[in-house]
Structure formats: C-alpha cells, structure tokens
Amino acid sequence: MTSNPDYIQYAKPALQPPPTPLVLLHDGGGTTFSYHLLGPLGGRAVYGIHNPHFYHAEQVWTDGLPEMAWHYAQLVKKTIPKGDVILGGWSLGGCTSLEVAKVLARDDKLRVVGIIMIDSVYPRVHGEGVPKVAERMMNWSASTRQETKDAVLRCFDEAYRMVREWKLPVWDEAQARREEVTADGKPVTVVGLQPPPVWLLRARETVPVRYREDLIVEVIDIPGHHFNIFDDAHLDSMSAILRRVCQEVDSRAAATRHSQPGSPVQAEPTW
C-alpha cells in the first residue's frame, strides 16, 4: 500500500457525461483489498482509501472516527477537488463515509451526492452501552506475512475502540431549510447543510432506523453474510448490485443538480 487513495478502476473518458467517481473507504481491517476484486462499475473512476497507520503500530487516531474522517476528507479533496463524488465502504467504511460526508458538507466545490454502505453495522447511540459489532473472522492465505496479519488485527482492535466511542454526526435541522430576504426585499428559501442520501446493501440482517429515518433511501439485500460478501461465489452479484446503485445515485444527483442552479458540476479527478 503506497498511494492513498489508490486507483481501483479507471474512468472511461468516452462516457459523457462522465459517471460520478466512487471513493470506497477501508473496512475494519484497514485495507482496500476486497474492492479490487469487484467487476466493472459502469466506467466510473473508483478509488480506495486504506488506513495510513496500517504498518505503524505507534500511530492511532486519538480522536477516533472524526479525526480519521477529517484526514480522509482531505484525501478525497486532493483527488477530486470539485464536482460530485459518491462515498462508500464495507462495514466500518460505511460508517466512516457518513463522517467524511459531514466534513465535506461545507465544501462549496465538492458535493457528496450519495453514500453506499455495504453491510455497515449500526452503532448504538452514545450512552446506550457497547455497540454491537461483527466479530472478526479471518481466513489467511498461505502467503500472508505475519507482519500483515498483525497489522490487520491491530486495525480491527482500533476500529472497535473508535466505533464504541463514536457519536453519530448531526446535521442542524434548523439550518437545513430556512427563509431569508434578499437585499432587494425578495423572500428566498435557502437550503443549508443536509446529509446525502444513503443506500444500504445488507447481508439480510435487521435494519435499524433509529438514527435518521430519512437518511436511507433504499435497502438492498445482497447474497452471503457479513464476512463472505466479497467471496468468489458472490462477486458477480455484488458487482452488479453496486453498479446499479451507483447509476441510481448518478440519476438522483443529476435531477438534484438540474433543480439547483449553481451546484457543482462534474469534474475529472486530479491524480
């Protein structure tokens, strides 16, 4: 793991308008390996962000998910400085995407048009005790180095700590839509910061909705359980579902963009 983000799939320049880039954030193990197994996702640029602390045992995210998300938001902006972007990730990656979206909400050049959570576990509201998180299930290949095994397990431990301490991000509803008056006395409706729509791909588990009932626009069942979503037997289905959801995000974003003059336009990523 060297570049961060790393290019997982290259955009097809012939496609016009270009599909919205997708940035997938690492799971609890800290790597983006599983995302490299996916089939084509509609000719869009696909990036992966891994945990930069992966091989550095002495480095931790002292302030938890918010600190990690702030750093990842800077990586996203470095790669895609303006236009639209889709965030997402498996398990922890989906939760982190929500926090990154909150950081980017005040960016006037880059717009998060959707979040795709891949079987992300819902953390309990702060104060309800220890959140339910999936127990890890590791299947190492014969060629996996001990250094890598140790790094993955350490990242999992760090992920459990961060999720346990995490307070879900809050968008100020009072500022989401408000009435103002222009300099010439005309009333206008100002749309403020709002969370992007979320698509949840779930491995046939109960969907909790206590956080925000308006957040998740669609729940899609995917084959397998939490730990074998990216196994060979499910990769074709997983890729097809993810491709379809990305296209839905594109369509929804285009409709929103046309109804809001002045919204960011799609731009080619800077690499």
Contacts in CASP RR format, 6 or more apart in sequence:
PFRMAT RR
TARGET T0000
AUTHOR 0000-0000-0000
METHOD contacts of the structure
MODEL  1
MTSNPDYIQYAKPALQPPPTPLVLLHDGGGTTFSYHLLGPLGGRAVYGIH
NPHFYHAEQVWTDGLPEMAWHYAQLVKKTIPKGDVILGGWSLGGCTSLEV
AKVLARDDKLRVVGIIMIDSVYPRVHGEGVPKVAERMMNWSASTRQETKD
AVLRCFDEAYRMVREWKLPVWDEAQARREEVTADGKPVTVVGLQPPPVWL
LRARETVPVRYREDLIVEVIDIPGHHFNIFDDAHLDSMSAILRRVCQEVD
SRAAATRHSQPGSPVQAEPTW
1 31 0 8 1.000
1 50 0 8 1.000
1 54 0 8 1.000
1 55 0 8 1.000
4 49 0 8 1.000
4 50 0 8 1.000
4 52 0 8 1.000
4 75 0 8 1.000
5 23 0 8 1.000
5 47 0 8 1.000
5 48 0 8 1.000
5 49 0 8 1.000
5 75 0 8 1.000
5 76 0 8 1.000
5 79 0 8 1.000
6 32 0 8 1.000
6 47 0 8 1.000
6 48 0 8 1.000
6 50 0 8 1.000
7 45 0 8 1.000
7 46 0 8 1.000
7 47 0 8 1.000
7 271 0 8 1.000
8 24 0 8 1.000
8 32 0 8 1.000
8 35 0 8 1.000
8 36 0 8 1.000
8 38 0 8 1.000
8 46 0 8 1.000
8 47 0 8 1.000
8 48 0 8 1.000
9 38 0 8 1.000
9 39 0 8 1.000
9 40 0 8 1.000
9 41 0 8 1.000
9 43 0 8 1.000
9 44 0 8 1.000
9 45 0 8 1.000
9 46 0 8 1.000
10 45 0 8 1.000
11 18 0 8 1.000
11 19 0 8 1.000
11 21 0 8 1.000
11 43 0 8 1.000
11 44 0 8 1.000
11 45 0 8 1.000
11 268 0 8 1.000
11 269 0 8 1.000
12 42 0 8 1.000
12 43 0 8 1.000
15 43 0 8 1.000
17 254 0 8 1.000
17 266 0 8 1.000
18 44 0 8 1.000
18 266 0 8 1.000
18 268 0 8 1.000
19 42 0 8 1.000
19 43 0 8 1.000
19 44 0 8 1.000
19 45 0 8 1.000
19 246 0 8 1.000
19 247 0 8 1.000
19 250 0 8 1.000
20 44 0 8 1.000
20 84 0 8 1.000
20 85 0 8 1.000
20 86 0 8 1.000
20 113 0 8 1.000
20 246 0 8 1.000
20 249 0 8 1.000
20 250 0 8 1.000
20 253 0 8 1.000
20 266 0 8 1.000
21 44 0 8 1.000
21 45 0 8 1.000
21 46 0 8 1.000
21 47 0 8 1.000
21 80 0 8 1.000
21 84 0 8 1.000
21 85 0 8 1.000
21 86 0 8 1.000
21 269 0 8 1.000
22 41 0 8 1.000
22 44 0 8 1.000
22 45 0 8 1.000
22 46 0 8 1.000
22 47 0 8 1.000
22 85 0 8 1.000
22 86 0 8 1.000
22 87 0 8 1.000
22 88 0 8 1.000
22 116 0 8 1.000
22 246 0 8 1.000
23 46 0 8 1.000
23 47 0 8 1.000
23 48 0 8 1.000
23 49 0 8 1.000
23 76 0 8 1.000
23 79 0 8 1.000
23 80 0 8 1.000
23 85 0 8 1.000
23 86 0 8 1.000
23 87 0 8 1.000
23 88 0 8 1.000
24 32 0 8 1.000
24 35 0 8 1.000
24 46 0 8 1.000
24 47 0 8 1.000
24 48 0 8 1.000
24 49 0 8 1.000
24 88 0 8 1.000
24 89 0 8 1.000
24 90 0 8 1.000
24 93 0 8 1.000
25 48 0 8 1.000
25 49 0 8 1.000
25 72 0 8 1.000
25 87 0 8 1.000
25 88 0 8 1.000
25 89 0 8 1.000
25 92 0 8 1.000
25 93 0 8 1.000
25 94 0 8 1.000
25 96 0 8 1.000
25 97 0 8 1.000
25 100 0 8 1.000
26 32 0 8 1.000
26 48 0 8 1.000
26 49 0 8 1.000
26 50 0 8 1.000
26 51 0 8 1.000
26 89 0 8 1.000
26 92 0 8 1.000
26 93 0 8 1.000
27 34 0 8 1.000
27 89 0 8 1.000
27 90 0 8 1.000
27 91 0 8 1.000
27 92 0 8 1.000
27 93 0 8 1.000
28 91 0 8 1.000
28 92 0 8 1.000
28 93 0 8 1.000
28 155 0 8 1.000
28 156 0 8 1.000
28 159 0 8 1.000
29 51 0 8 1.000
29 92 0 8 1.000
29 152 0 8 1.000
29 155 0 8 1.000
29 156 0 8 1.000
29 159 0 8 1.000
30 50 0 8 1.000
30 51 0 8 1.000
30 54 0 8 1.000
30 152 0 8 1.000
30 155 0 8 1.000
30 159 0 8 1.000
31 50 0 8 1.000
31 51 0 8 1.000
31 54 0 8 1.000
31 152 0 8 1.000
32 48 0 8 1.000
32 49 0 8 1.000
32 50 0 8 1.000
34 90 0 8 1.000
34 229 0 8 1.000
34 230 0 8 1.000
35 46 0 8 1.000
35 48 0 8 1.000
35 89 0 8 1.000
35 90 0 8 1.000
37 230 0 8 1.000
37 235 0 8 1.000
38 46 0 8 1.000
38 230 0 8 1.000
38 235 0 8 1.000
38 238 0 8 1.000
38 239 0 8 1.000
38 242 0 8 1.000
39 235 0 8 1.000
39 236 0 8 1.000
39 239 0 8 1.000
39 243 0 8 1.000
40 239 0 8 1.000
40 243 0 8 1.000
41 239 0 8 1.000
41 242 0 8 1.000
41 243 0 8 1.000
41 246 0 8 1.000
42 243 0 8 1.000
42 246 0 8 1.000
42 247 0 8 1.000
44 246 0 8 1.000
45 269 0 8 1.000
47 79 0 8 1.000
47 269 0 8 1.000
49 72 0 8 1.000
49 75 0 8 1.000
49 76 0 8 1.000
51 68 0 8 1.000
51 155 0 8 1.000
52 59 0 8 1.000
52 71 0 8 1.000
53 59 0 8 1.000
53 60 0 8 1.000
53 61 0 8 1.000
53 155 0 8 1.000
53 158 0 8 1.000
54 151 0 8 1.000
54 155 0 8 1.000
55 147 0 8 1.000
55 151 0 8 1.000
57 150 0 8 1.000
57 151 0 8 1.000
57 154 0 8 1.000
60 158 0 8 1.000
61 67 0 8 1.000
61 68 0 8 1.000
61 158 0 8 1.000
61 162 0 8 1.000
64 161 0 8 1.000
64 162 0 8 1.000
64 165 0 8 1.000
64 166 0 8 1.000
65 95 0 8 1.000
65 96 0 8 1.000
65 99 0 8 1.000
65 162 0 8 1.000
65 163 0 8 1.000
65 165 0 8 1.000
65 166 0 8 1.000
66 99 0 8 1.000
68 96 0 8 1.000
68 99 0 8 1.000
68 162 0 8 1.000
69 96 0 8 1.000
69 99 0 8 1.000
69 100 0 8 1.000
69 102 0 8 1.000
69 103 0 8 1.000
70 103 0 8 1.000
72 96 0 8 1.000
72 100 0 8 1.000
73 100 0 8 1.000
73 103 0 8 1.000
73 104 0 8 1.000
76 85 0 8 1.000
76 87 0 8 1.000
76 100 0 8 1.000
76 104 0 8 1.000
76 110 0 8 1.000
77 104 0 8 1.000
77 107 0 8 1.000
77 110 0 8 1.000
78 270 0 8 1.000
79 269 0 8 1.000
79 270 0 8 1.000
79 271 0 8 1.000
80 110 0 8 1.000
80 267 0 8 1.000
80 269 0 8 1.000
80 270 0 8 1.000
81 109 0 8 1.000
81 110 0 8 1.000
81 267 0 8 1.000
81 270 0 8 1.000
82 109 0 8 1.000
82 110 0 8 1.000
82 264 0 8 1.000
82 265 0 8 1.000
82 267 0 8 1.000
83 109 0 8 1.000
83 110 0 8 1.000
83 111 0 8 1.000
83 264 0 8 1.000
83 265 0 8 1.000
83 266 0 8 1.000
83 267 0 8 1.000
84 110 0 8 1.000
84 111 0 8 1.000
84 112 0 8 1.000
84 113 0 8 1.000
84 253 0 8 1.000
84 257 0 8 1.000
84 264 0 8 1.000
84 266 0 8 1.000
85 110 0 8 1.000
85 111 0 8 1.000
85 112 0 8 1.000
85 113 0 8 1.000
86 112 0 8 1.000
86 113 0 8 1.000
86 114 0 8 1.000
86 115 0 8 1.000
86 116 0 8 1.000
86 246 0 8 1.000
86 249 0 8 1.000
87 94 0 8 1.000
87 97 0 8 1.000
87 100 0 8 1.000
87 101 0 8 1.000
87 112 0 8 1.000
87 114 0 8 1.000
87 115 0 8 1.000
87 116 0 8 1.000
87 196 0 8 1.000
88 94 0 8 1.000
88 97 0 8 1.000
88 115 0 8 1.000
88 116 0 8 1.000
88 117 0 8 1.000
88 118 0 8 1.000
89 96 0 8 1.000
89 97 0 8 1.000
89 116 0 8 1.000
89 117 0 8 1.000
89 118 0 8 1.000
89 120 0 8 1.000
90 118 0 8 1.000
90 119 0 8 1.000
90 120 0 8 1.000
90 229 0 8 1.000
90 230 0 8 1.000
91 118 0 8 1.000
91 119 0 8 1.000
91 120 0 8 1.000
91 121 0 8 1.000
91 134 0 8 1.000
91 226 0 8 1.000
92 120 0 8 1.000
92 159 0 8 1.000
92 163 0 8 1.000
93 117 0 8 1.000
93 118 0 8 1.000
93 120 0 8 1.000
94 115 0 8 1.000
94 116 0 8 1.000
94 117 0 8 1.000
94 118 0 8 1.000
94 120 0 8 1.000
95 117 0 8 1.000
95 120 0 8 1.000
95 121 0 8 1.000
95 123 0 8 1.000
95 163 0 8 1.000
95 166 0 8 1.000
97 115 0 8 1.000
97 116 0 8 1.000
97 117 0 8 1.000
98 115 0 8 1.000
98 117 0 8 1.000
98 168 0 8 1.000
98 169 0 8 1.000
98 195 0 8 1.000
98 198 0 8 1.000
99 166 0 8 1.000
99 169 0 8 1.000
100 112 0 8 1.000
101 112 0 8 1.000
101 114 0 8 1.000
101 115 0 8 1.000
101 169 0 8 1.000
101 195 0 8 1.000
101 196 0 8 1.000
102 169 0 8 1.000
102 171 0 8 1.000
102 195 0 8 1.000
104 110 0 8 1.000
104 111 0 8 1.000
104 112 0 8 1.000
105 112 0 8 1.000
105 171 0 8 1.000
105 193 0 8 1.000
105 194 0 8 1.000
105 195 0 8 1.000
106 193 0 8 1.000
108 264 0 8 1.000
109 264 0 8 1.000
110 264 0 8 1.000
111 253 0 8 1.000
111 263 0 8 1.000
111 264 0 8 1.000
112 196 0 8 1.000
113 196 0 8 1.000
113 197 0 8 1.000
113 249 0 8 1.000
113 250 0 8 1.000
113 252 0 8 1.000
113 253 0 8 1.000
113 256 0 8 1.000
114 196 0 8 1.000
114 197 0 8 1.000
114 198 0 8 1.000
114 199 0 8 1.000
114 249 0 8 1.000
114 252 0 8 1.000
114 253 0 8 1.000
115 196 0 8 1.000
115 197 0 8 1.000
115 198 0 8 1.000
115 199 0 8 1.000
116 198 0 8 1.000
116 199 0 8 1.000
116 201 0 8 1.000
116 242 0 8 1.000
116 245 0 8 1.000
116 246 0 8 1.000
116 249 0 8 1.000
117 198 0 8 1.000
117 199 0 8 1.000
117 200 0 8 1.000
117 201 0 8 1.000
118 201 0 8 1.000
118 222 0 8 1.000
118 229 0 8 1.000
118 242 0 8 1.000
119 201 0 8 1.000
119 202 0 8 1.000
119 203 0 8 1.000
119 205 0 8 1.000
119 222 0 8 1.000
119 226 0 8 1.000
119 229 0 8 1.000
120 200 0 8 1.000
121 131 0 8 1.000
121 132 0 8 1.000
121 133 0 8 1.000
121 134 0 8 1.000
121 163 0 8 1.000
122 131 0 8 1.000
122 132 0 8 1.000
122 207 0 8 1.000
122 208 0 8 1.000
122 210 0 8 1.000
122 211 0 8 1.000
123 131 0 8 1.000
123 133 0 8 1.000
123 163 0 8 1.000
123 164 0 8 1.000
123 166 0 8 1.000
123 168 0 8 1.000
124 130 0 8 1.000
124 131 0 8 1.000
124 132 0 8 1.000
125 168 0 8 1.000
125 210 0 8 1.000
125 211 0 8 1.000
126 166 0 8 1.000
126 167 0 8 1.000
126 168 0 8 1.000
130 164 0 8 1.000
131 163 0 8 1.000
131 164 0 8 1.000
133 159 0 8 1.000
133 160 0 8 1.000
133 163 0 8 1.000
134 226 0 8 1.000
134 227 0 8 1.000
136 153 0 8 1.000
136 156 0 8 1.000
137 227 0 8 1.000
138 149 0 8 1.000
138 152 0 8 1.000
138 153 0 8 1.000
140 149 0 8 1.000
168 211 0 8 1.000
169 195 0 8 1.000
171 193 0 8 1.000
171 194 0 8 1.000
171 195 0 8 1.000
172 193 0 8 1.000
175 192 0 8 1.000
175 193 0 8 1.000
176 191 0 8 1.000
176 192 0 8 1.000
176 193 0 8 1.000
176 194 0 8 1.000
177 189 0 8 1.000
177 190 0 8 1.000
177 191 0 8 1.000
177 192 0 8 1.000
178 189 0 8 1.000
178 190 0 8 1.000
178 192 0 8 1.000
179 187 0 8 1.000
179 188 0 8 1.000
179 189 0 8 1.000
179 190 0 8 1.000
180 187 0 8 1.000
180 188 0 8 1.000
180 189 0 8 1.000
180 190 0 8 1.000
181 187 0 8 1.000
181 188 0 8 1.000
182 188 0 8 1.000
191 260 0 8 1.000
195 212 0 8 1.000
195 215 0 8 1.000
197 215 0 8 1.000
197 216 0 8 1.000
197 217 0 8 1.000
197 249 0 8 1.000
197 252 0 8 1.000
198 215 0 8 1.000
198 216 0 8 1.000
198 217 0 8 1.000
199 216 0 8 1.000
199 217 0 8 1.000
199 218 0 8 1.000
199 220 0 8 1.000
199 245 0 8 1.000
199 248 0 8 1.000
199 249 0 8 1.000
200 207 0 8 1.000
200 216 0 8 1.000
200 218 0 8 1.000
200 219 0 8 1.000
200 220 0 8 1.000
201 220 0 8 1.000
201 222 0 8 1.000
201 241 0 8 1.000
201 242 0 8 1.000
201 245 0 8 1.000
202 219 0 8 1.000
202 220 0 8 1.000
202 221 0 8 1.000
202 222 0 8 1.000
203 221 0 8 1.000
203 222 0 8 1.000
203 223 0 8 1.000
203 224 0 8 1.000
203 225 0 8 1.000
203 226 0 8 1.000
203 229 0 8 1.000
204 221 0 8 1.000
204 222 0 8 1.000
204 224 0 8 1.000
204 225 0 8 1.000
205 226 0 8 1.000
207 216 0 8 1.000
207 219 0 8 1.000
209 216 0 8 1.000
217 252 0 8 1.000
218 245 0 8 1.000
218 248 0 8 1.000
220 241 0 8 1.000
220 245 0 8 1.000
222 229 0 8 1.000
222 234 0 8 1.000
222 237 0 8 1.000
222 238 0 8 1.000
222 241 0 8 1.000
223 229 0 8 1.000
223 233 0 8 1.000
223 234 0 8 1.000
223 237 0 8 1.000
223 238 0 8 1.000
224 231 0 8 1.000
224 234 0 8 1.000
228 234 0 8 1.000
229 238 0 8 1.000
230 238 0 8 1.000
256 263 0 8 1.000
257 263 0 8 1.000
257 265 0 8 1.000
END
